[in-house]
Structures are given as structure tokens and as C-alpha cells.
Amino acid sequence: MSRTPHDIAPDDGALEALLHGRLGDPFSVLGPHRGKKGTVIRTFQPGATAVEVHPLEKDESNATLQPIHASGVFGGEVVDPGRYVLRVQWPETVQETEDPYSFGTLLGDVDLHLINEGTHRHLGDTLGAQVMELGGVPGVRFAVWAPNARRVSVVGDFNNWDGRRHAMRLRHPAGVWELFIPRLRAGTIYKYEIVAPSGEVLPLKADPVALRAELPPATASVVADLSQISWTDAEWEAGRAQRQTAAAPISIYEVHAGSWFRPDGGLVTWNDLSERLVPYVKDMGFTHIELLPVMEHPFSGSWGYQPIGLFAPTSRFGSCEDFARFVDACHQAEIGVILDWVPAHFPSDAHGLADFDGTHLYEHQDPREGFHHDWNTLIFNFGRREVRGYLIASALHWLRAYHIDALRVDAVASMLYRDYSRKPGEWVPNVYGGRENLEAVQFVRELSAIMRQDFPDRLLIAEESTAWPGVTRPAEEGGLGFHFKWNMGWMNDSLRYMSRDPAFRSWHHDDMTFGLIYAFSERFILPLSHDEVVHGKHSILGRMPGDDWQRFANMRAYLAFMWSHPGKKLIFMGTEIAEPFEWNHDAQVNWWLLDHTPHRGMQRLTRDLNRLYVSEPALHRLDADPAGFRWIVGDDRGQSVFAYLRSAGEDDAKPMLVVCNMTPVPRTGYRIGVPPGGRWRERLNSDAEVYGGSNLGNGGGITAEPHPIHGFEQSLALTLPPLATVWLQPE
């Protein structure tokens, strides 16, 4: 309570400000204040016919507040009411509720200090709408960072979207506005009404730290109570670290949740995906599911890459609890979950982060630094500590609240370079005159260091398409600190090679070998992602040359080459069944294709590739170590043949020999040197009949002969099927 005794009616200036929505300090007028003889209580209830104060801890009768203004301001002096509720008489009902303005400050000094310096790691539990009890009173605590606003209010159906009703308290110097509204509950729809420094009332804003949002195209935030989520994945969590090292097998199935499956043409739910996607991925042998961004986003056509709700799973597929159950189901099936996460940019929708408090709060003011021409989006101001803190807290929220196993950071190259996709004169150099975005580098290093310390068993993955050095080197060693990097160079080179007519491949042999020059400079993931099957690029099968038989054979040979190449694996949904069409985010995977033998064969090949990759240490243990790879034949341009050994280490008695014939010409008696003698078993042949091939091969195995070649005393005289990859292993 204030120290100066209050009259029942506020002064005319304060009353006018309240009635016109310009009151920046509502606690100075509303709620309880020390009066001349007791406690002056004021409340603003537009449309109410009467208001009474009902003491909760005393036997005193209700005190009726007097109308102060016809617009709905009531006030009166009550003798020591203690804890009280307001009984508000509306034309058709009576409402009983505690007074929001009877509660003291909410956030502690430590919280405010950490928010101010950009180091609060639990913003998802601190800002936004938090369901809680305060002094035994159930309700919701709202808190939002808007340091330049003149006034911030919570609005929703509960107050007829009237910004004068629940104006918030500003906490200096953090710039955080807060208010506890009693008796609200999970499921309440709300937004913030903000008055800009200019006095303009901005379009209603969604909560930047909302835990849930309305189903688009609606744009309001929704109160959520994540404490109701229960987990049964303790066993997975205990063993997660061993499953995600550079030596572990990691095979990723990339999924756009809204178009993997569409029941009766409608949107799928997380419950549907738990029942159908999880067992499918398990049966196919993938170790991880990677989801295109599930953070709330207004435009479905962005596939989630233009998010607004960086703390909220999209409501398109169900509730927060449904999403958590999906993750839990994945973990029960021993499948890790990777989320695409987008800290590089955000859309300029009026209800989002753009001009949030009437200033360029989250974005740069200068469009040369703050606007992406490629995507018509705004760029986060990584130089502002509160913005870096907001983004880092978002990343940690998914790891903590939803047990996510890894984050794949989208568009890292656009973050690292100030001149990314810009012409001269369209960008601002850094303080040293260079093109590197030093603030973005600081942000990435800070995030990676925090994750390594607080979540050492989780992964941070970069979609980074340039030659920036040390992407997967720890930050303390001068790197960016990612655990893995998408190998975009390998993807571009190898796809370009496989898309050529085999008659011309001999001239482009280096496209398949060049990746091994730098394959161990970083820890890589080999991606055949969604980006490669849209925007006129065709599907992976659609890029393959030749007639139908050759196209399928090419793709089978390519996948078997990919699964034997150093680096973790990733393919986009539908690739495993050889989708002939580009991905359409408004449809589903064309599962009917599995009625046809070639597509069914591709699916079986993918399943077998995964199972061998996981079970054979030679194929994964030294993915990031040159000791795990040895060329045997890397220069046979004329015949477009590649041969190499994968091994799990110097003492590995069971290396895997991989031989690729990238022409439609079968080759017999092709001699390959091998380390041990004896019989070599054919572990996989992409030309096998069960995969849709011609079934040419080595009869399941072949015995080495004492014919020195390629630096070995023993060799195999192999039959190389057309357009095929063969894996062999000593028995």
C-alpha cells in the first residue's frame, strides 16, 4: 500500500488516464491503498452495476463500493478488510474474484537481474503466462518484456478485450511488465495490448514466451500448464549420451508432421503420429526423427521456418501434452527426436515480435542488418543481450520441457555473414570492416557452451553451407561449438554426379571423391533433406537419368553409397519409397506407391541399409576419423567404379568393403585388393532381386585369391552388377 493517505476518488488526471487507457502505473490508482480511516479500495469494472468488498478472514459484512465514474470506476474506504474478494454485479450474473491489484510484486530481484543481463535460462517458466497459486489463490501470472512501452495490458475474453481492465505493473530497470490475474486457468486465450512510446495503441500482440497458441489463422496465445505432463522415458534419458556420440550410428528420418500422413485428407494429430509414425520409423531402423519446425507459425506454407511462438508447439496437431506424449512414445521406441529450430529470422506479422513495444525491440532498426530479402523476414538483433538470452532460453526450453534430444539450427550461414545474399551497399560491415557477423558468432558460441555444460547428452546441429572453419570445434577452442554439421558440399556434388547420364560420369568422377578430402575436417551429417525435393528440383528419383529400370537402380546404388560413406545419415520422408513427385506440404506421402515392386524394393533396401549400418561398427564407429576409411579404387574414371574400406579401427577384423559401379555395364572379374584372405560374404547388393534389381552379383560371397593388387597380398575377382553398390565383409 502507498504511504500517503488516499481519497476515495483518484485525482482527475489519473482518472482520465485510466478511462482513456493511458495509465502507465495502474497500481497507483487501483487496488487497496491506505486511506484516512481505513483502506481505500478502487476497481475498474466497465458495465458493472455494483461492486462489494467481501472480507475473507473476518466476520464483517460486505462493504459496498460507490460509483466514482459512470464508466465503471468504483471505490470506497473499508476498515481493515484483510484478504478480500470483489463481488461484481453484472447485468445478468454475479462474479466473485480476488482483486488483481491487491497483490504485491511478483518476479524476484534475481529473475529481473538475469532477464536484464540476458542470462535467464528459464524464461519459459518465468515470463509468459504461468499457472500458479499466489497466497493460496489460483490464477495466472503474466509477465512480458516491453521496456519502451507506455502501458501494457493483458486482454482476452475474460475482460472483453478491454486494455483498460488489466493493465500491468512495470518493473524497472528490466523493462518487464507483470500482473497476477486470479481465477484464470489453463486454456484461457489472451494477448497483450501495448501502448507505444509515441502513444499509439499497437495491434494486439501474441506473447513472445507463450507456451501455447490458438490454431492458425487465429493468432492469440493460450495459457498452458506444462506441469501436467508426465514422462515414462527415464530409461531412454539415462542412455541418451551413448546414443548420440560421434561414434554412434545416427540415421535420421526427416519429417514434416503435417504431410507424412493425412487421415481422410485432414490434418494429422500428434496422437496419430504416435500410433503410426513411431512404429514405422522403428521398423525402418532409423535412430532419430527430425521434425521440421513445430514452433508456432502463422503461415503453413513456410513449413514452420517462419516461427512466431518460439516456446509453443503448433496447435495444428494437438496440445502441448499431445506433443509431449509423441516425444515420449519415440523414446519408448528407442528413437531420438531432433527439432529444427530457427533463431536466424522471424516473420513481420503485426501480432508477432516485429516492433513489439513500438520500437525495434527484437530486430535491427537498419534494414541492411535486420531484413532478409530472400524470405521477407526480420533478423534478430544478436547484439542485444536480452535478445540473445531470449533465443537461448527458447532452445533450452525444448530440451528441458519436452526432452528433445537435439536441435538442428536452420540457416546458420545467413547468421554468420552480414553480406549473406546481399549486394554491395546492402549490408553493414562489422566493427573491423569485415563481413562476419560477430554478434551472431557470440550467440552461437554462448548457446553451444551452455548446452555442453547443462545438457551434455544433447546435440546441436548446424545447417551451414559455407566453408566457415571449426563449425563442430568446441567454442573454447575457437570453434562454433556445434556437434554436427550438414555436409551440403557432399550433397550437392554427389547429387549432381548421380543426375548425369552414366555415359558422361567419367568426366565428373571427382564429384564423388572430392568429399573425402574434407570428410574428417568436421563431424558431418549427409543430408538428402526436404530442400532437395521442392521448388522444381524434382524428387531424388526424379533426378535419376535413364529409363525406369535405370532410375531405380541409380537411386538404389546412390543410397547404398551414402550409407557406406563417412558421416551420419539423413533422408526426407518419402525418399525411402522412391517418391517420383516433388514434396507437397498440402498432401501426404504417396503410400499407394508401395503397391508397386520397385518402390517396395527401395523401402526394403532402406530398411536393410539402416539395420546393417547400426549393427556393423565398421560403418559408423569412425565416421569422424580418417582411420575408418581407406580408398582402394578411387581413380577408375573410365569405368566409373569406386571401391573403399570402412573399418572400426586398427584392430577391426571385420572391415566393410564397398564397391560401386555407376554405369549400366556389368563388369566381371573386377579385381579388388583386400586385407584378409579367406571368404568374403556379400552383405548387401543394391541390385538384388528383393530390391527390384537384376539379381546379378557374387552368389552371396567370394573367396580371396593370392593375387597382389592395391597394396594387398589378397584380392577378390568380383562381379559388379550394373548401376549398383555392393558391400562385402570377411567371414
C-alpha positions in Angstrom: 0.0 0.0 0.0 1.1 3.6 -0.6 2.1 5.6 2.4 0.2 8.8 1.6 -3.5 8.6 2.6 -5.7 8.3 -0.4 -9.1 9.9 -1.1 -11.7 7.6 -2.4 -11.7 9.2 -5.8 -8.3 9.5 -7.6 -7.2 12.9 -8.9 -8.8 13.9 -12.2 -5.6 13.3 -14.2 -5.2 9.8 -13.1 -8.9 9.1 -13.5 -8.8 10.4 -17.1 -5.7 8.4 -17.9 -7.4 5.3 -16.6 -10.6 5.8 -18.6 -8.7 6.6 -21.8 -6.2 3.7 -21.4 -3.1 5.9 -20.8 -2.5 4.9 -17.2 1.1 3.5 -17.1 1.0 2.7 -13.3 -2.4 1.2 -12.6 -1.3 0.1 -9.0 -1.1 3.8 -8.1 -4.9 4.1 -8.6 -6.5 0.7 -8.4 -6.4 -1.9 -5.6 -6.0 -1.2 -1.9 -4.4 2.0 -0.5 -4.1 3.4 2.9 -7.0 5.8 3.5 -7.6 8.4 6.1 -9.5 6.0 8.4 -9.1 2.6 6.8 -8.3 1.1 3.4 -9.4 2.8 0.2 -10.2 0.2 -2.5 -10.8 1.1 -6.1 -11.6 -1.2 -9.0 -12.5 -0.6 -12.7 -15.4 -2.8 -13.9 -16.9 -1.3 -17.0 -20.5 -2.3 -17.4 -21.0 -3.5 -13.8 -24.0 -2.2 -11.8 -22.5 -2.7 -8.3 -19.3 -3.9 -6.5 -18.9 -5.2 -3.0 -15.8 -6.0 -0.9 -16.2 -9.3 0.9 -13.5 -9.8 3.7 -12.4 -13.4 3.8 -10.8 -13.5 7.3 -13.2 -11.5 9.3 -16.9 -11.7 10.2 -17.5 -8.2 9.0 -20.3 -7.7 6.4 -19.7 -6.8 2.8 -18.7 -3.2 2.1 -20.4 -1.6 -0.9 -18.1 0.4 -3.2 -19.5 3.7 -4.6 -19.5 4.6 -8.2 -16.8 7.1 -8.8 -17.4 7.4 -12.6 -20.2 6.2 -14.8 -17.7 4.4 -17.0 -17.3 1.7 -14.2 -14.9 3.1 -11.6 -15.9 2.1 -8.1 -14.3 3.0 -4.8 -14.8 3.1 -1.1 -13.0 3.1 2.2 -13.1 -0.1 4.2 -12.0 -0.7 7.7 -9.1 -3.2 7.7 -10.6 -5.7 5.3 -7.5 -8.0 5.3 -7.8 -10.5 2.4 -10.8 -9.9 0.4 -12.7 -10.7 -2.8 -14.7 -8.4 -5.0 -18.3 -9.3 -5.7 -19.1 -7.7 -9.0 -22.8 -7.4 -10.1 -23.2 -7.6 -13.8 -26.5 -7.2 -15.6 -27.0 -10.9 -15.8 -24.7 -12.5 -13.3 -22.6 -12.0 -10.2 -18.8 -12.6 -10.4 -16.6 -13.2 -7.3 -12.9 -12.8 -7.7 -9.8 -11.6 -5.9 -8.5 -8.1 -6.8 -5.6 -8.4 -9.2 -4.3 -5.1 -7.8 -4.2 -6.4 -4.2 -1.1 -8.5 -4.9 2.4 -7.2 -4.5 5.3 -7.5 -6.9 5.7 -10.9 -8.5 9.1 -11.5 -10.0 12.0 -11.6 -7.7 15.1 -9.4 -8.0 17.3 -12.2 -9.2 14.8 -13.0 -12.0 14.7 -9.4 -13.1 18.5 -9.1 -12.9 19.1 -12.2 -15.0 16.5 -11.0 -17.6 18.1 -7.6 -17.7 21.6 -9.1 -18.4 20.3 -11.7 -20.9 21.3 -14.7 -18.8 18.0 -16.0 -17.6 17.8 -19.6 -18.8 14.3 -20.4 -17.6 12.2 -17.7 -19.4 9.6 -20.4 -20.3 8.9 -20.7 -16.5 9.3 -17.0 -15.7 7.9 -14.8 -18.5 4.7 -15.5 -20.3 1.6 -16.9 -18.7 2.3 -19.2 -15.7 -0.5 -21.1 -13.9 0.2 -20.9 -10.2 -1.2 -20.2 -6.8 -0.3 -17.0 -5.1 -1.1 -16.8 -1.4 -3.4 -19.7 -1.8 -5.2 -18.1 -4.7 -5.2 -19.9 -8.0 -4.7 -17.9 -11.1 -2.2 -16.9 -13.8 0.9 -14.7 -13.6 1.6 -12.8 -16.7 5.0 -11.2 -17.4 6.3 -9.7 -20.7 9.5 -7.8 -21.7 8.5 -4.5 -23.3 10.9 -1.9 -21.8 9.8 1.0 -24.1 6.1 0.7 -23.8 4.0 3.3 -22.1 1.4 0.8 -21.0 0.9 -2.9 -21.3 -2.3 -4.8 -20.5 -3.4 -8.4 -20.7 -6.6 -8.8 -22.7 -8.9 -11.7 -23.6 -12.4 -12.9 -23.4 -12.2 -12.6 -19.6 -12.2 -8.8 -19.8 -13.9 -8.3 -23.2 -10.5 -7.5 -24.7 -10.6 -4.1 -22.9 -7.0 -3.0 -22.4 -8.0 -0.7 -19.5 -9.1 -3.6 -17.3 -5.9 -5.4 -16.6 -3.0 -3.0 -17.1 0.3 -4.4 -15.8 3.0 -3.2 -13.4 6.3 -2.1 -14.9 9.4 -3.5 -13.1 12.4 -1.2 -13.5 15.1 -1.5 -14.8 14.4 -4.8 -16.5 11.5 -3.4 -18.5 9.3 -6.3 -17.6 5.6 -5.8 -17.1 3.7 -8.2 -14.7 0.3 -8.9 -13.4 -1.4 -11.8 -11.5 -5.0 -12.4 -12.6 -6.8 -14.6 -10.1 -9.0 -17.5 -11.1 -7.9 -17.7 -14.7 -6.9 -21.2 -15.8 -5.2 -23.2 -18.5 -6.9 -22.8 -21.8 -7.6 -19.1 -21.4 -7.0 -17.1 -24.6 -5.1 -13.8 -24.3 -2.9 -11.2 -25.9 -1.1 -8.1 -24.9 -2.3 -4.6 -25.6 0.7 -2.3 -25.8 0.9 1.5 -26.0 4.0 2.6 -27.9 6.3 5.4 -26.8 4.5 7.6 -29.3 1.2 7.0 -27.6 -0.1 4.7 -30.4 -2.0 1.7 -29.4 -0.3 -1.2 -31.3 -2.1 -4.1 -32.9 -2.7 -6.7 -30.2 0.5 -8.8 -29.7 0.8 -12.5 -29.0 3.0 -13.5 -26.1 6.7 -14.0 -27.1 7.0 -16.6 -24.4 3.6 -18.2 -24.9 3.6 -21.9 -24.2 0.7 -22.5 -26.5 -1.2 -20.6 -29.2 -4.5 -20.7 -31.0 -4.9 -22.8 -34.1 -3.9 -20.6 -37.1 -5.2 -18.5 -38.7 -6.2 -17.3 -35.2 -3.3 -15.6 -33.5 -3.9 -15.3 -29.8 -1.8 -17.0 -27.1 -3.3 -19.7 -24.8 -2.5 -20.3 -21.2 -0.9 -23.7 -20.7 0.1 -25.7 -17.7 3.1 -27.9 -18.5 3.3 -29.3 -15.0 0.5 -31.7 -16.1 2.8 -33.5 -18.5 4.1 -36.9 -17.3 7.0 -38.8 -18.7 7.9 -42.5 -18.9 11.3 -42.2 -20.7 13.7 -42.4 -17.8 15.5 -45.4 -19.4 16.0 -43.5 -22.6 17.2 -40.4 -20.8 19.8 -42.5 -18.9 21.2 -43.9 -22.1 20.9 -40.9 -24.4 24.5 -39.8 -24.2 25.9 -43.1 -25.6 23.4 -42.9 -28.5 24.5 -39.5 -29.7 28.2 -39.5 -29.9 30.4 -39.2 -33.0 31.0 -42.9 -32.7 27.3 -43.9 -32.5 25.1 -44.9 -35.5 22.8 -42.0 -36.3 20.3 -42.4 -39.1 17.7 -39.6 -39.3 14.2 -39.7 -40.9 13.3 -36.1 -41.6 9.5 -35.4 -41.3 7.1 -32.6 -42.0 4.4 -33.6 -39.5 1.6 -32.2 -41.5 2.2 -34.1 -44.7 3.6 -37.5 -43.7 0.1 -38.8 -43.3 -3.3 -37.2 -43.7 -6.2 -39.2 -42.3 -9.2 -38.7 -44.7 -7.4 -35.8 -46.2 -7.4 -33.8 -42.9 -4.6 -32.8 -40.6 -2.9 -35.5 -38.6 -2.5 -35.2 -34.8 0.4 -36.0 -32.6 -1.6 -39.0 -31.3 -2.0 -40.3 -34.9 1.8 -39.9 -35.4 2.5 -41.7 -32.1 0.4 -44.6 -33.3 1.6 -44.7 -36.9 4.9 -42.8 -37.5 6.8 -44.1 -34.4 6.3 -47.8 -35.2 7.1 -47.1 -38.9 10.4 -45.4 -38.1 11.2 -48.2 -35.6 10.5 -50.8 -38.2 12.6 -49.0 -40.8 15.6 -48.9 -38.5 16.1 -45.2 -38.2 17.6 -44.0 -34.9 16.1 -40.5 -35.0 13.2 -38.5 -36.2 13.9 -34.9 -37.3 10.8 -32.7 -37.3 10.6 -29.6 -39.5 9.9 -26.7 -37.1 7.0 -27.4 -34.8 7.2 -24.0 -33.1 4.0 -22.0 -33.7 4.0 -20.2 -37.1 1.2 -18.2 -38.8 1.8 -19.4 -42.4 1.7 -23.1 -43.1 3.4 -22.6 -46.4 6.6 -21.6 -44.6 6.7 -25.3 -43.3 7.4 -23.8 -39.8 10.6 -21.9 -40.9 8.9 -18.5 -40.1 8.0 -19.0 -36.4 6.5 -16.6 -34.0 5.9 -18.8 -31.0 9.4 -19.9 -30.1 8.3 -21.6 -26.9 5.0 -23.1 -28.2 4.4 -26.3 -30.2 2.0 -25.5 -33.0 -1.6 -26.2 -32.2 -2.1 -27.6 -35.7 -1.5 -31.2 -34.4 -2.8 -31.0 -30.9 -2.0 -29.8 -27.4 1.3 -29.4 -25.6 0.5 -32.6 -23.7 -0.1 -34.4 -27.0 3.3 -33.3 -28.4 5.0 -34.4 -25.2 3.3 -37.8 -25.5 4.6 -38.1 -29.0 8.2 -37.5 -27.9 7.7 -39.9 -25.0 6.4 -42.5 -27.5 9.5 -42.0 -29.6 11.8 -42.5 -26.6 9.9 -45.6 -25.6 10.6 -47.0 -29.1 14.3 -46.0 -28.7 14.0 -43.2 -31.2 15.6 -39.8 -30.6 13.8 -36.6 -31.6 15.5 -33.7 -33.3 13.7 -30.4 -33.8 14.5 -27.8 -36.5 14.9 -24.5 -34.7 15.1 -21.1 -36.3 16.9 -18.3 -34.5 18.0 -16.6 -37.7 14.9 -14.7 -38.6 11.1 -14.2 -37.9 8.1 -13.0 -39.8 6.9 -9.4 -39.7 3.3 -10.3 -38.9 1.7 -7.5 -36.8 0.8 -9.8 -33.9 4.3 -11.1 -33.5 7.7 -9.8 -32.5 8.0 -7.0 -35.1 8.0 -3.6 -33.5 6.9 -5.3 -30.3 6.7 -2.4 -27.9 6.6 0.3 -30.6 10.4 0.0 -31.1 12.7 -2.4 -32.9 13.0 -4.5 -29.8 13.9 -7.9 -31.2 15.1 -6.8 -34.7 17.6 -4.3 -36.1 16.3 -0.9 -37.0 18.5 -0.7 -40.1 17.1 -3.0 -42.8 20.6 -3.6 -44.1 21.1 -5.5 -40.9 17.6 -6.5 -40.0 15.8 -7.7 -43.1 16.1 -10.9 -45.1 15.4 -10.3 -48.8 15.2 -14.0 -49.5 12.4 -14.7 -47.1 10.9 -11.2 -46.4 11.6 -11.7 -42.8 13.2 -9.8 -39.9 16.6 -10.7 -38.4 17.1 -11.0 -34.7 19.4 -8.4 -33.2 22.1 -10.7 -31.8 24.0 -7.8 -30.4 21.3 -7.1 -27.8 21.9 -9.2 -24.7 18.1 -9.6 -23.9 17.5 -11.0 -27.4 20.4 -13.5 -27.2 19.0 -14.5 -23.8 15.5 -14.9 -25.2 16.7 -17.2 -28.0 19.0 -19.3 -25.8 16.1 -19.7 -23.3 13.9 -20.9 -26.2 16.4 -23.6 -27.2 16.8 -24.8 -23.6 13.1 -24.8 -23.1 12.6 -27.5 -25.7 15.4 -29.6 -24.2 14.0 -29.2 -20.7 10.3 -29.2 -21.1 9.9 -31.6 -23.9 13.0 -33.9 -23.5 14.2 -33.1 -27.0 17.4 -34.9 -28.0 18.9 -32.4 -30.5 18.3 -29.1 -32.1 19.2 -28.5 -35.8 19.8 -24.8 -36.3 18.4 -23.6 -39.6 20.1 -21.1 -41.9 23.4 -20.8 -40.0 25.2 -19.3 -43.0 22.7 -16.4 -43.1 23.5 -15.7 -39.4 27.3 -15.8 -39.8 27.7 -13.4 -42.7 26.5 -9.9 -42.8 26.5 -9.9 -46.6 24.6 -13.1 -46.9 22.6 -12.9 -50.2 23.2 -9.1 -50.3 24.7 -6.9 -53.0 27.4 -4.3 -52.3 25.9 -1.4 -50.4 23.1 -3.5 -49.0 24.9 -4.6 -45.8 26.8 -3.1 -42.9 30.4 -4.3 -42.1 31.3 -5.3 -38.6 33.4 -3.1 -36.3 36.5 -4.3 -38.1 35.2 -3.7 -41.5 34.6 -7.4 -42.2 31.6 -9.4 -43.4 31.4 -11.8 -40.4 28.5 -11.2 -38.0 30.5 -11.2 -34.8 27.4 -10.9 -32.6 25.8 -14.0 -34.2 29.1 -15.9 -33.6 29.0 -14.9 -30.0 25.4 -16.0 -29.7 26.1 -19.4 -31.3 29.2 -20.0 -29.1 27.2 -19.0 -26.0 24.4 -21.4 -26.8 26.7 -24.3 -27.5 28.8 -23.7 -24.4 25.6 -23.7 -22.2 24.3 -26.8 -23.9 27.6 -28.7 -23.4 27.5 -27.7 -19.7 23.9 -28.1 -18.8 22.8 -30.7 -21.4 25.9 -32.6 -22.3 23.9 -35.5 -23.8 22.0 -33.3 -26.3 23.2 -32.3 -29.8 23.4 -29.0 -31.6 23.4 -29.4 -35.4 24.2 -26.8 -38.0 22.7 -26.4 -41.4 25.7 -24.4 -42.6 26.6 -24.3 -46.3 29.9 -22.5 -46.4 33.5 -23.2 -45.5 33.4 -21.5 -42.1 36.2 -23.2 -40.2 35.6 -25.1 -36.9 31.8 -25.3 -37.0 32.0 -28.5 -34.9 35.0 -27.5 -32.9 34.2 -26.5 -29.2 33.8 -22.8 -28.6 36.6 -22.7 -26.1 38.9 -23.9 -28.9 37.8 -21.2 -31.3 35.0 -23.1 -33.0 31.3 -22.5 -33.1 30.6 -25.5 -30.8 28.1 -27.5 -32.9 28.2 -31.3 -32.5 27.5 -32.0 -36.2 27.2 -30.1 -39.4 25.1 -30.8 -42.5 27.5 -31.7 -45.4 25.9 -29.6 -48.0 29.0 -29.9 -50.3 28.8 -33.7 -50.4 25.1 -33.5 -51.1 25.4 -31.0 -54.0 28.4 -32.9 -55.5 27.0 -36.4 -55.3 23.5 -35.5 -56.4 25.0 -33.6 -59.4 27.0 -36.7 -60.3 24.1 -39.1 -59.9 21.9 -36.9 -62.0 24.2 -37.2 -65.0 23.8 -39.7 -67.8 26.3 -42.6 -66.9 27.9 -42.1 -70.3 29.3 -38.7 -69.1 30.1 -39.6 -65.5 33.7 -40.4 -66.2 34.3 -36.7 -66.8 32.9 -35.8 -63.4 34.5 -38.6 -61.3 35.7 -36.0 -58.8 32.2 -35.1 -57.7 32.1 -38.4 -55.9 35.6 -38.4 -54.5 36.1 -34.7 -53.6 34.1 -35.0 -50.4 36.6 -37.4 -48.9 39.3 -34.6 -49.0 37.4 -32.8 -46.2 35.2 -35.6 -44.8 37.0 -35.5 -41.5 37.5 -31.8 -41.1 34.2 -31.6 -39.3 31.7 -34.1 -37.8 29.2 -34.4 -40.7 25.7 -35.5 -41.4 25.0 -36.4 -45.0 21.6 -34.8 -45.8 19.1 -35.6 -48.5 16.7 -33.2 -47.0 13.3 -31.6 -47.8 15.2 -28.8 -49.6 16.3 -31.2 -52.3 12.7 -32.3 -53.3 10.9 -29.0 -53.8 11.0 -25.8 -55.9 11.4 -27.5 -59.2 14.4 -29.7 -58.1 12.3 -32.9 -58.6 12.4 -35.8 -56.2 15.6 -37.8 -55.7 14.2 -40.5 -58.0 13.1 -37.8 -60.4 16.7 -36.6 -60.8 18.0 -40.0 -61.8 18.7 -40.4 -65.5 17.6 -43.2 -67.9 14.6 -45.4 -68.3 12.5 -46.6 -65.3 14.8 -49.5 -64.5 18.0 -47.3 -64.6 16.4 -44.6 -62.5 15.6 -47.0 -59.7 18.9 -48.8 -60.0 20.7 -45.4 -59.9 18.9 -44.4 -56.7 19.5 -47.8 -55.0 23.2 -47.5 -55.8 23.3 -44.0 -54.5 21.6 -44.8 -51.2 23.9 -47.7 -50.6 26.9 -45.4 -51.4 25.5 -42.8 -49.0 25.0 -45.3 -46.1 28.6 -46.6 -46.5 30.2 -43.1 -46.8 31.7 -41.5 -43.6 29.1 -39.3 -41.9 25.7 -39.7 -40.2 22.6 -40.2 -42.5 19.5 -38.2 -43.1 16.8 -38.6 -45.7 13.5 -36.8 -46.1 10.2 -38.7 -45.8 9.1 -40.4 -49.0 12.7 -40.9 -50.2 12.7 -44.3 -48.7 9.9 -45.4 -51.1 11.3 -43.6 -54.1 8.7 -40.8 -54.4 8.6 -39.8 -58.1 7.0 -36.5 -57.3 8.2 -33.3 -55.5 7.1 -32.9 -51.9 3.7 -31.2 -51.5 3.2 -29.9 -47.9 -0.6 -29.9 -48.5 -0.7 -33.7 -49.3 0.7 -36.8 -47.8 3.4 -39.2 -48.8 2.1 -41.3 -51.7 1.9 -44.5 -49.8 0.0 -46.2 -52.6 3.3 -46.5 -54.4 4.1 -49.4 -52.1 1.7 -51.5 -54.2 4.4 -51.4 -56.9 7.5 -53.6 -56.7 10.2 -51.0 -57.4 9.0 -48.7 -54.7 8.6 -51.6 -52.2 12.1 -52.7 -53.1 13.5 -49.2 -52.3 11.8 -49.3 -48.9 13.2 -52.7 -48.2 16.7 -51.6 -49.2 16.5 -48.6 -46.9 15.4 -50.8 -44.0 18.3 -53.2 -44.7 20.8 -50.3 -45.0 19.8 -49.0 -41.6 20.0 -52.4 -39.9 23.5 -53.1 -41.3 24.6 -49.5 -40.5 23.5 -49.8 -36.9 24.8 -53.4 -36.4 28.2 -53.1 -38.0 30.7 -50.9 -36.2 32.8 -50.5 -39.3 30.1 -48.4 -40.8 29.7 -45.9 -38.1 32.3 -46.0 -35.2 34.9 -43.9 -37.0 32.6 -41.7 -39.1 34.6 -38.6 -38.0 38.0 -40.2 -38.0 40.2 -40.8 -41.2 41.4 -44.1 -39.7 37.9 -45.5 -40.5 38.2 -45.0 -44.3 40.6 -46.2 -46.9 40.4 -45.8 -50.7 41.1 -48.9 -52.7 39.9 -47.7 -56.1 39.3 -44.0 -56.4 40.6 -43.3 -59.8 38.8 -45.6 -62.2 37.2 -42.8 -64.2 36.8 -44.8 -67.4 34.6 -47.4 -65.7 33.1 -45.2 -63.0 34.0 -47.6 -60.3 34.7 -46.7 -56.7 35.9 -49.1 -54.0 36.9 -48.4 -50.4 37.1 -50.0 -47.0 35.3 -48.8 -43.9 36.6 -50.1 -40.5 36.0 -49.6 -36.8 39.7 -49.3 -36.0 43.2 -50.8 -36.5 42.2 -54.0 -34.7 39.0 -54.4 -36.6 38.9 -57.9 -38.1 35.7 -57.2 -39.9 36.0 -54.2 -42.2 33.4 -53.5 -44.8 34.4 -53.4 -48.4 32.2 -51.1 -50.6 32.3 -51.3 -54.4 30.2 -49.0 -56.6 29.6 -49.5 -60.3 28.0 -46.3 -61.6 27.4 -47.4 -65.2 24.8 -49.7 -66.6 27.5 -52.1 -67.8 28.0 -55.3 -65.7 31.7 -56.0 -65.0 33.1 -59.4 -64.3 36.4 -60.3 -62.9 36.9 -56.8 -61.5 39.8 -57.3 -59.1 39.9 -55.6 -55.7 42.7 -55.9 -53.2 41.6 -56.8 -49.7 43.4 -57.0 -46.3 42.5 -60.5 -45.0 42.3 -63.7 -47.1 39.5 -66.2 -46.9 35.9 -65.9 -47.9 34.1 -62.5 -48.1 30.4 -62.5 -47.6 28.2 -60.3 -49.7 26.3 -58.4 -47.0 24.3 -56.1 -49.3 23.8 -55.8 -53.1 21.6 -53.0 -54.3 20.9 -55.0 -57.5 19.4 -57.9 -55.5 16.0 -59.1 -56.8 14.3 -58.3 -53.5 15.1 -54.7 -54.0 13.9 -54.7 -57.6 17.2 -55.4 -59.3 18.5 -57.8 -61.9 20.0 -60.1 -59.2 23.5 -60.1 -60.6 26.3 -60.5 -58.1 28.7 -62.8 -56.4 26.4 -65.6 -55.3 26.3 -64.4 -51.7 30.1 -64.5 -51.3 33.5 -64.9 -52.9 36.9 -66.3 -51.7 40.1 -64.1 -51.9 42.9 -65.2 -54.1 46.7 -64.7 -53.6 46.8 -62.1 -56.3 48.5 -58.9 -55.0 46.9 -55.6 -56.0 46.2 -52.2 -54.5 48.8 -52.8 -51.8 47.3 -56.1 -50.5 48.5 -59.6 -50.9 45.0 -61.0 -51.4 42.3 -59.9 -53.8 38.8 -60.6 -55.0 37.7 -61.1 -58.6 34.3 -59.5 -58.3 31.2 -59.4 -60.5 29.9 -55.8 -60.4 26.2 -55.5 -61.2 25.1 -52.6 -63.3 24.3 -49.4 -61.6 24.8 -51.0 -58.2 26.7 -50.8 -54.9 27.9 -54.0 -53.2 29.0 -54.4 -49.6 31.3 -57.3 -48.6 32.7 -58.4 -45.3 35.2 -61.1 -44.3 33.5 -64.1 -42.7 
